[in-house]
């Protein structure tokens, strides 16, 4: 994988099913061993469809936890939600929301 930025702890999780709710995402993080390791989950919603926009921002407490999530949350699907989407992860580089692809 590409070298990861050392200061930013926010992860962009892409290609999530549009029917996924924030509660489902938090359950997914908990089931994958990330409970208590992040302090913010943002799941932008599409007002027209009432679904999410297919991505989420997760801000971790430490770079180590973010780096682990970059690897472990890439290439995943969501149990119990009928979707062919497979996640990809990116590290958010700065305030303008730019991201660096760092895993599948």
C-alpha positions as CSV (number, residue, x, y, z in Angstrom):
1,X,0.0,0.0,0.0
2,X,0.9,3.6,-0.4
3,X,2.6,5.5,2.4
4,X,0.0,6.9,4.7
5,X,-0.1,10.5,6.0
6,X,1.2,10.5,9.6
7,X,-1.0,13.2,11.2
8,X,-4.5,12.7,9.9
9,X,-6.7,10.2,11.7
10,X,-9.8,10.4,9.5
11,X,-10.7,7.5,7.2
12,X,-12.9,7.7,4.2
13,X,-14.9,4.4,3.7
14,X,-16.3,4.2,0.2
15,X,-18.7,1.9,-1.6
16,X,-21.0,1.2,1.3
17,X,-24.6,0.2,0.5
18,X,-27.0,3.2,0.3
19,X,-29.5,1.5,2.6
20,X,-26.9,1.3,5.4
21,X,-27.8,3.4,8.5
22,X,-25.3,5.0,10.9
23,X,-26.3,2.4,13.5
24,X,-25.5,-0.4,11.0
25,X,-22.1,1.2,10.4
26,X,-21.3,1.4,14.1
27,X,-22.4,-2.2,14.5
28,X,-20.0,-3.1,11.6
29,X,-17.1,-1.3,13.3
30,X,-17.9,-3.0,16.7
31,X,-18.0,-6.4,15.0
32,X,-14.7,-5.8,13.4
33,X,-12.9,-4.8,16.7
34,X,-13.0,-1.0,16.4
35,X,-15.4,-0.2,19.2
36,X,-14.0,2.7,21.4
37,X,-11.2,3.4,18.9
38,X,-13.0,6.2,17.0
39,X,-14.7,9.3,18.2
40,X,-16.7,10.4,15.1
41,X,-18.7,8.7,12.4
42,X,-20.2,10.9,9.6
43,X,-22.6,9.2,7.1
44,X,-23.8,11.8,4.6
45,X,-27.4,11.3,3.6
46,X,-29.1,11.9,0.2
47,X,-32.2,13.9,0.9
48,X,-33.9,12.8,-2.3
49,X,-33.5,9.1,-1.8
50,X,-33.3,9.0,2.1
51,X,-30.3,6.7,1.7
52,X,-26.7,7.5,2.4
53,X,-24.4,8.8,-0.3
54,X,-22.3,5.6,-0.4
55,X,-19.4,6.8,1.8
56,X,-18.6,7.6,5.4
57,X,-15.9,9.5,7.3
58,X,-14.6,7.8,10.5
59,X,-12.2,9.7,12.7
60,X,-10.1,7.5,14.9
61,X,-8.3,8.4,18.2
62,X,-4.9,7.4,16.9
63,X,-3.0,7.0,13.7
64,X,-2.3,3.3,14.6
65,X,-6.0,2.6,14.8
66,X,-6.7,4.4,11.5
67,X,-3.9,2.5,9.8
68,X,-5.3,-0.8,11.0
69,X,-8.8,0.2,9.7
70,X,-7.3,1.2,6.3
71,X,-6.2,-2.4,5.9
72,X,-8.9,-4.3,7.7
73,X,-12.0,-2.5,6.4
74,X,-11.0,-2.6,2.7
75,X,-12.6,-5.2,0.5
76,X,-15.4,-5.9,2.9
77,X,-19.2,-6.3,2.5
78,X,-21.9,-5.7,5.1
79,X,-23.6,-8.9,6.5
80,X,-27.4,-8.8,6.4
81,X,-27.6,-6.1,3.6
82,X,-28.2,-7.4,0.1
83,X,-25.6,-5.5,-1.9
84,X,-22.7,-6.4,-4.2
85,X,-20.7,-3.4,-3.1
86,X,-17.2,-4.0,-1.6
87,X,-15.6,-1.3,0.5
88,X,-12.5,0.7,-0.2
89,X,-10.6,2.8,2.2
90,X,-8.7,6.1,1.9
91,X,-7.0,8.4,4.3
92,X,-8.4,12.0,4.4
93,X,-5.4,14.3,3.9
94,X,-6.8,17.6,5.1
95,X,-9.6,20.1,5.7
96,X,-10.7,20.2,2.1
97,X,-11.6,16.6,2.2
98,X,-9.0,15.4,-0.2
99,X,-8.2,11.7,0.2
100,X,-5.3,9.5,-0.7
101,X,-6.1,6.0,-1.9
102,X,-4.3,3.7,0.5
103,X,-6.0,0.3,0.2
104,X,-8.3,-1.7,-2.2
